Amino acid sequence: KYEFGFDEAGDIYLIDEIHTPDSSRYWIKDTYQERFEKGREPENIDKEFLRLWFKENCDPYKDPQLPKAPEHMVVELSKRYMRLYEMITGRSFESESGDVRDRIKRNLENEGYL
C-alpha cells in the first residue's frame, strides 16, 4: 500500500513506509507455481501469518486488549524479516547488541537529524 500527503504548498508526497514486510506481501517465486497448482497458499516471508493469527484469536479493531502473540510466532517473524533482508541486499544479517534506543539516537545523529 502507498500513503500520500500534501505539504503546505499543496505538493503531494509519498509518506510512511513502502515495500517493507509490514506493508507489502512477499511471495517466493521458486515455489509459487507448484503451490498454486496444488491449491496451496504461496510461500511468503512477511507478517501475514501473524496477522491471520490475531484475526483468529481476537478482533484487533474492537478488542481493547490484544492477546500476546506466542513466542514461537514472534521468533518466526524475526527469522522471516532477516531472510527477506538477506534476499534483498545479498548480505548476511548481522544483529547489533546494546540498547535499541541508543542505536536509533546514534544513527539519527550520524545522519544529521538530531
KAKA-V637421 format. One record per pair of residues at least 4 apart in sequence whose ideal C-beta (glycine too) atoms are under 6 Angstrom apart, sorted by the first residue. I is the first residue (numbers start at 1). J is the second residue. Records with the same first field share a line. If there is no record, write none. Layout:
I->J ; J
This chain:
1->23
3->15 ; 16
4->12 ; 14
5->13 ; 15
6->10 ; 12
7->11
17->23
19->24
21->46 ; 47 ; 81 ; 84
25->46
26->44 ; 45 ; 46
27->32 ; 42 ; 44
28->43
31->35 ; 43
32->36 ; 42
35->40 ; 42
44->48
45->80 ; 83 ; 84
47->51 ; 77
50->73 ; 77
54->58 ; 60
57->67
58->63 ; 66 ; 67
59->63
69->73 ; 74
82->93
85->89 ; 93
86->93
108->113 ; 114
109->114
